[in-house]
């Protein structure tokens, strides 16, 4: 059917009636009379040459023809509404729904989001943090930044940043550590990934002590506990460079182990929107140079911390 002949009012009346399951409810939503809804539906049925509703004592039932038409109209009207919403403040804006693992959100992304918004005022990034467990379609997310090996079924994963793990602790504890074996005298804080400490001790050439410290599902919380002097945390060093620079945390040993990296993920079946492409490119640009500086900054903090440990 030619676009100029599309019965838009009748299609809108049909979509609402099909969704509500009632001409009366459709009339209330559209703020017209029930007779107007009925008239629009009858006109659409005459135009298409098919019956769209079966009227039963239990209400309206959709015919097979209506079942084919209904989801197409619902999706189309939803997309039109979403586009119009972007003009709500008098200018066009696109919204990007982003899921981010807590550590990356606090340690890297959130301090830089202001820069992104300044460069791209037409894109609003809505961040939802998580503990690395995320379901993009269920949570209505366009993209997600997560930690791991990049192998997630149904997702396209693009590498963002390496995040090697190394022990971090408070200054008082750092002063008591001269070799990896000294760690056994302290509480070793653990994440839900049970093999991390064993991998680090293997890289350090030492024996893994008995691990009975508390378990956390957030590296940020684990860093807070370590900073309070309540244990030693195995953490992704680049995410805590600010605390290292401020001497709130110390890195007693240079040994590190890689158990994964941060990835930008999206559904393999989904096409990339302009906002998604712009955000992806911005991430890559920001990470390319500043990451080297942040890593160097963190290493410097460790060396300074090692020299300034209390006796």
C-alpha positions as CSV (number, residue, x, y, z in Angstrom):
1,X,0.0,0.0,0.0
2,X,1.3,3.4,-0.9
3,X,2.4,5.5,2.1
4,X,0.1,8.3,1.2
5,X,-2.9,5.9,1.6
6,X,-1.9,4.4,5.0
7,X,-4.9,4.6,7.3
8,X,-2.9,5.9,10.3
9,X,-5.8,6.7,12.6
10,X,-7.4,3.3,12.0
11,X,-4.1,1.5,12.5
12,X,-3.5,3.3,15.8
13,X,-7.0,2.5,17.0
14,X,-6.5,-1.2,16.1
15,X,-3.1,-1.4,17.9
16,X,-4.5,0.1,21.1
17,X,-7.7,-2.1,21.0
18,X,-5.6,-5.2,20.4
19,X,-3.2,-4.3,23.2
20,X,-6.0,-3.4,25.6
21,X,-8.3,-6.3,24.6
22,X,-11.3,-3.9,24.7
23,X,-12.8,-1.2,22.6
24,X,-13.8,0.6,25.8
25,X,-10.3,0.6,27.2
26,X,-8.9,1.7,23.8
27,X,-11.3,4.6,23.8
28,X,-10.2,5.7,27.2
29,X,-6.5,5.6,26.3
30,X,-7.1,7.5,23.0
31,X,-9.6,9.9,24.6
32,X,-12.3,9.3,22.1
33,X,-15.7,7.6,22.2
34,X,-16.1,3.8,21.9
35,X,-18.2,4.4,18.8
36,X,-15.2,6.2,17.2
37,X,-12.9,3.2,17.9
38,X,-15.5,0.8,16.5
39,X,-15.9,3.0,13.4
40,X,-12.1,3.0,12.8
41,X,-11.8,-0.8,13.2
42,X,-14.8,-1.4,10.8
43,X,-13.2,0.9,8.3
44,X,-9.9,-0.9,8.5
45,X,-11.5,-4.3,8.1
46,X,-13.3,-3.1,5.0
47,X,-10.1,-1.7,3.6
48,X,-8.1,-4.9,4.2
49,X,-11.0,-7.3,3.4
50,X,-10.4,-9.3,6.5
51,X,-11.9,-9.6,10.0
52,X,-9.5,-8.5,12.8
53,X,-11.4,-9.2,16.0
54,X,-13.7,-12.0,17.2
55,X,-16.2,-10.7,19.8
56,X,-16.7,-13.2,22.6
57,X,-18.3,-13.0,26.1
58,X,-14.7,-12.9,27.4
59,X,-13.7,-10.0,25.3
60,X,-11.9,-9.4,22.0
61,X,-9.9,-12.2,20.4
62,X,-7.5,-11.5,17.6
63,X,-7.9,-13.3,14.3
64,X,-4.8,-14.8,12.6
65,X,-4.7,-11.7,10.3
66,X,-4.7,-9.4,13.4
67,X,-2.0,-11.5,15.1
68,X,0.2,-10.9,12.0
69,X,-0.4,-7.1,12.0
70,X,-0.4,-6.3,15.7
71,X,3.3,-6.8,16.6
72,X,4.5,-4.9,13.6
73,X,2.3,-1.9,14.5
74,X,3.4,-2.1,18.2
75,X,7.0,-2.1,17.3
76,X,6.6,0.8,14.8
77,X,4.6,3.0,17.2
78,X,7.1,2.3,20.0
79,X,10.0,3.3,17.8
80,X,8.2,6.5,16.8
81,X,7.6,7.3,20.4
82,X,11.2,6.7,21.3
83,X,12.4,9.0,18.6
84,X,10.0,11.7,19.6
85,X,11.1,11.4,23.2
86,X,14.6,12.5,22.2
87,X,13.2,15.9,21.4
88,X,11.8,16.4,24.8
89,X,14.0,19.3,25.8
90,X,13.9,21.1,22.5
91,X,16.9,19.3,20.9
92,X,17.6,15.9,19.6
93,X,19.1,13.5,22.1
94,X,19.9,9.8,21.8
95,X,20.0,7.6,24.9
96,X,22.6,4.8,25.4
97,X,21.8,2.2,28.1
98,X,25.1,0.9,29.4
99,X,25.8,-1.9,31.9
100,X,29.1,-1.6,33.7
101,X,30.9,-3.9,36.2
102,X,31.3,-1.9,39.4
103,X,35.1,-1.8,39.4
104,X,35.4,-0.4,36.0
105,X,32.6,2.1,36.6
106,X,34.1,3.5,39.8
107,X,37.8,3.1,38.9
108,X,37.7,4.4,35.3
109,X,34.4,5.3,33.6
110,X,32.4,7.5,35.9
111,X,35.3,10.1,36.5
112,X,35.5,10.5,32.7
113,X,31.8,10.5,31.7
114,X,31.6,14.3,32.1
115,X,34.2,14.6,29.3
116,X,32.1,12.4,27.0
117,X,28.9,14.4,27.7
118,X,30.8,17.6,27.0
119,X,32.0,16.2,23.6
120,X,28.7,14.6,22.7
121,X,25.8,16.6,24.3
122,X,23.3,14.9,22.1
123,X,23.9,11.5,23.7
124,X,22.8,10.6,27.2
125,X,24.6,7.6,28.7
126,X,22.6,5.9,31.4
127,X,24.8,3.6,33.5
128,X,23.6,0.6,35.4
129,X,26.3,-1.0,37.5
130,X,26.5,-4.7,38.2
131,X,28.8,-7.4,39.8
132,X,29.8,-8.7,36.3
133,X,26.6,-10.7,35.9
134,X,24.4,-9.1,33.3
135,X,21.7,-10.0,30.8
136,X,21.6,-7.4,28.0
137,X,18.1,-8.1,26.5
138,X,16.4,-8.8,29.8
139,X,17.8,-5.6,31.4
140,X,17.2,-3.4,28.3
141,X,20.8,-2.6,27.8
142,X,22.4,-1.5,24.5
143,X,26.0,-2.4,25.6
144,X,27.8,-3.7,28.6
145,X,31.4,-3.5,29.9
146,X,32.4,-6.6,31.7
147,X,35.4,-8.5,32.9
148,X,36.4,-12.0,31.6
149,X,37.8,-13.9,28.7
150,X,35.5,-12.4,26.1
151,X,33.7,-15.7,25.4
152,X,30.0,-15.0,26.1
153,X,27.4,-16.8,23.8
154,X,25.4,-14.6,21.6
155,X,27.6,-11.5,22.3
156,X,30.1,-9.6,20.2
157,X,33.0,-8.8,22.6
158,X,35.6,-6.1,21.8
159,X,38.7,-5.9,24.1
160,X,39.1,-2.6,26.0
161,X,41.7,-2.9,28.7
162,X,44.0,-5.3,30.4
163,X,43.6,-5.5,34.2
164,X,46.4,-7.6,35.8
165,X,45.9,-8.4,39.5
166,X,48.4,-7.6,42.2
167,X,48.2,-7.5,46.0
168,X,47.2,-4.1,47.4
169,X,47.1,-3.2,51.1
170,X,47.2,-0.4,53.7
171,X,50.6,1.3,54.5
172,X,50.9,-0.4,58.0
173,X,50.5,-3.8,56.4
174,X,52.9,-3.0,53.5
175,X,55.6,-2.3,56.1
176,X,55.4,-5.9,57.2
177,X,55.9,-7.4,53.8
178,X,59.3,-8.2,52.3
179,X,58.5,-11.4,50.3
180,X,55.4,-13.2,49.1
181,X,55.7,-15.7,51.9
182,X,54.9,-12.8,54.4
183,X,51.4,-12.6,53.0
184,X,50.5,-15.8,54.9
185,X,50.6,-13.8,58.2
186,X,47.7,-11.6,57.1
187,X,44.1,-12.0,56.0
188,X,43.9,-12.5,52.3
189,X,40.6,-11.0,51.0
190,X,39.0,-13.1,48.2
191,X,36.7,-12.6,45.3
192,X,34.1,-15.1,44.1
193,X,36.7,-16.3,41.5
194,X,38.4,-18.8,43.7
195,X,41.6,-19.4,41.8
196,X,43.0,-15.9,41.7
197,X,45.3,-16.1,44.7
198,X,46.6,-19.5,43.7
199,X,47.5,-18.1,40.3
200,X,49.2,-15.1,41.8
201,X,51.3,-17.2,44.2
202,X,52.3,-19.5,41.3
203,X,53.5,-16.5,39.3
204,X,55.4,-15.2,42.4
205,X,57.1,-18.6,42.8
206,X,55.6,-19.2,46.2
207,X,53.3,-21.7,47.9
208,X,49.6,-20.7,48.3
209,X,48.7,-20.4,52.0
210,X,45.4,-21.5,53.5
211,X,42.8,-19.1,52.2
212,X,40.1,-18.4,54.7
213,X,39.5,-14.7,54.4
214,X,36.1,-13.2,53.6
215,X,34.7,-13.4,50.1
216,X,33.5,-10.3,48.2
217,X,31.6,-9.9,44.9
218,X,32.9,-6.4,44.5
219,X,36.5,-5.3,44.0
220,X,35.6,-1.8,45.1
221,X,34.3,-3.0,48.5
222,X,37.4,-5.3,48.8
223,X,39.6,-2.3,48.2
224,X,37.8,-0.3,50.9
225,X,38.3,-3.1,53.4
226,X,42.0,-3.4,52.4
227,X,42.4,0.4,52.8
228,X,41.0,0.1,56.3
229,X,43.8,-2.3,57.1
230,X,41.5,-5.3,57.4
231,X,43.4,-7.5,54.9
232,X,45.2,-7.7,51.6
233,X,43.3,-7.6,48.4
234,X,44.2,-9.0,45.0
235,X,43.0,-6.2,42.7
236,X,43.2,-5.0,39.1
237,X,45.9,-2.3,39.6
238,X,44.8,0.1,36.8
239,X,41.4,0.6,38.5
240,X,42.9,1.8,41.7
241,X,45.7,4.1,40.4
242,X,44.1,7.1,42.2
243,X,44.3,5.4,45.6
244,X,47.9,4.3,44.9
245,X,48.8,7.8,43.9
246,X,47.3,9.1,47.1
247,X,49.1,6.5,49.2
248,X,45.8,5.2,50.5
249,X,46.8,1.8,49.1
250,X,50.3,0.3,48.5
251,X,51.5,-2.3,46.1
252,X,54.1,-4.3,47.9
253,X,55.1,-6.6,45.1
254,X,55.5,-6.0,41.3
255,X,54.4,-9.5,40.5
256,X,51.0,-9.5,38.7
257,X,48.8,-12.1,37.1
258,X,46.3,-11.7,34.3
259,X,43.0,-13.6,34.7
260,X,41.0,-11.6,32.1
261,X,40.4,-8.1,30.7
262,X,37.6,-5.6,30.3
263,X,35.4,-6.0,27.2
264,X,32.8,-3.9,25.5
265,X,29.9,-6.3,24.7
266,X,26.7,-6.1,22.6
267,X,24.3,-8.6,21.2
268,X,25.7,-10.2,18.0
269,X,22.2,-10.0,16.4
270,X,21.9,-6.2,17.0
271,X,23.0,-3.5,14.6
272,X,25.2,-0.8,16.1
273,X,23.4,2.6,16.5
274,X,25.2,5.9,15.9
275,X,25.3,6.4,19.7
276,X,26.8,3.0,20.3
277,X,29.5,3.6,17.6
278,X,30.4,7.1,19.0
279,X,30.7,5.7,22.6
280,X,32.8,2.8,21.4
281,X,35.2,5.1,19.5
282,X,35.4,7.5,22.5
283,X,36.3,4.6,24.8
284,X,39.1,3.4,22.6
285,X,40.5,6.9,22.3
286,X,40.4,7.5,26.0
287,X,41.9,4.2,26.9
288,X,44.7,4.3,24.3
289,X,46.9,7.0,25.9
290,X,45.6,7.7,29.3
291,X,45.8,4.1,30.3
292,X,49.6,4.1,29.8
293,X,49.8,7.2,32.0
294,X,47.5,5.7,34.7
295,X,49.6,2.5,34.8
296,X,52.8,4.4,35.1
297,X,51.2,6.6,37.8
298,X,50.2,3.5,39.8
299,X,53.7,2.0,39.5
300,X,55.2,5.2,40.7
301,X,52.9,5.3,43.7
302,X,54.0,1.7,44.5
303,X,57.7,2.6,44.3
304,X,57.2,5.7,46.4
305,X,55.0,3.7,48.9
306,X,57.8,1.1,49.2
307,X,60.3,3.8,50.1
308,X,58.0,5.5,52.5
309,X,56.7,2.5,54.5
310,X,56.8,3.1,58.2
311,X,59.6,1.4,60.0
